[in-house]
Amino acid sequence: MDLEELLFLFSIIPAGFLLGLAVYHIVLLSDLENDMINVLECCERLNFWVGPHIAVNFGLTVIPVLTGDWFVVAMTLPVGAYVFYQYFTTPRGNSGVFEPTNLLKQDVLRGHLWQSIILAIIYIIYLAVFFSCFLRRVFYGNPLSPQDPMEELKFQNTF
């Protein structure tokens, strides 16, 4: 198996993690919306996963750079940049990206919920693209590498 195939194979796992994290955010925010969970506990749980979310997004942006697939880089870079921007523009006094006093406002809660839904859709697209890139590399190889098409048809005579 080639390095590019392995990189795409191992990029499917973080994309699945990000999809699961987005679904986890949707579940927690909808529980908060229906008053099934305390706002402090919800924000604590959501803010716990902000660091891994940033790290995995950064990793998913770096992996396609290593393989040279610039279409995938162009696809993952805006979402990674948005996640970085969201984290680094959080005011200093807040407990994290998800602030309990702000999250009690209905429009802020709805905004975070829609953001999580949109991110879940994007991560589903990530999974599909990474899986298709992996399958393309496995079945067709790298179209940029020069190979003799007759090389596969040759066989060694063992007699």
N, C-alpha and C positions, 0 to 999 in steps of 0.2 A: 504494500500500500504506500502510495506517495505521500509526501509531507502535506501537500495541499488537500488531499483526501482526508487525512487525519485532522487537519485544522477545521475543515468543514464538518466532519463528524463530531468533533469536540465543541463546535459552536452551536450544535443543536441542543446540547444539554443546558448551556446558559440561557438560550432563548426560551426553552421550556420552563426554566426557573423564573424568568421574567414574566412569562405568561401566568404561571402560578401565583406570583407575587401580585400581579395586577388583579387577578381574581380574588385573592385574599383581601386586597384593598377594597374591592367592590363589596365583598361580604361584610367587612367591618364597617364601612361607611353606610351601607344600607341598614345594618343593625343599629347604628347610631341614629339614623334617620327615624327608625321605628321605636326608639327608646328602649332597646333591648340591651344596651351596653352603656356604661358610664363614659362621659366624654374624656375624662382624664385617662382612663384605662385604654380607650380607643387610640388616643393620641400617642400614648406611650408605646403601644404595639406598632402603630404605623411608623413612628419616628425611629424605632429600633431597626427597621429594614431599609432606611434611607441610605445608609453607608454601603451595604451590599448591593443595593439597586444602582448606585453610582458606579461602583467597581465593576459590576457585571456589564453595564452599558459601556463603560470604557473598554473592557475586554472585547466586547462584540464589535467595537469600532476598530480596534487594533488588529484583530484576526484577519479581516479582509485586506488590510494593508499588507500583511505578510504574504498573502496569496496573490496579490496583484489584481483582485477583482474590484475595480473602481466603481462599478455600478452598485455593488453591495456597500462599499464605503459611503457612497453618496446617499444610500438609503438609511444607513445606521447613524451617520454623523448628525443629522438634525435632531433626532430624538436624544442622542447622548448629550448634545449641546444644550438642549432644553432642560434635561435633568440636572446638568451642572449649573445652569443659570438659575433654576428654581432653588437649588440648595444654597448657592452663594449669594442670592439676593434676599435670603431670609433675614429679617431684622435681628440685631444682636440680642435683644431682650427676650425673644421667643424661645420656647423650649425645643423647637425644631421646625421642620417644614410644616408640620401639622400642629397648630397652636390651639389649645382647648378653648380659649375665649373667642377666637375667630371662627372656630369650627361650629360653634353654637348658632351662628348666623346661617339662615336657611340658604341664602344664595352662595355662600362660601362652601357649605357642605355639598350643595348640588354641583358646584364647579369642580370640586375635587372628585365627586362621583363620576361626572362626565369625563374628566381627565383620565380616570382609571379605566373607564370603558373604552375610550379611544386608544389608550396605551395597550389594552388587551387585544384590540383589533390589530394594532400595529405589530404586536408580538406574535400574533397568529401568522401575519404576513412574513415576519422574520423566520418563523419555523418553516413555512412553505418554501421560502427562497433558499434558506440554508440547506434544507433537505434536497431541493432540486439541484442546487449547485453540487452537493455531495454526489448525487446520482449521476449528474452530468460528468463529473470527474471520474467516477468509477467506470461508467460504460463507454464514454467516448475519449477519456484522457484529456490532456491539455491540448487544445487545438493549436497553440502557439509553439509547441515543441516539435522539432522535425523528427519524424519517424518514417522508416521505410514501411509501406503498407504490406509488402511481401514478406517482411520479417516474421510476422505472425504465422504465415503459411508454411514456413520452413520447419522441418523437423530433423532431428538427428537420427542417423542410421545407427542402431545399436548392434547390428550384426557384424 
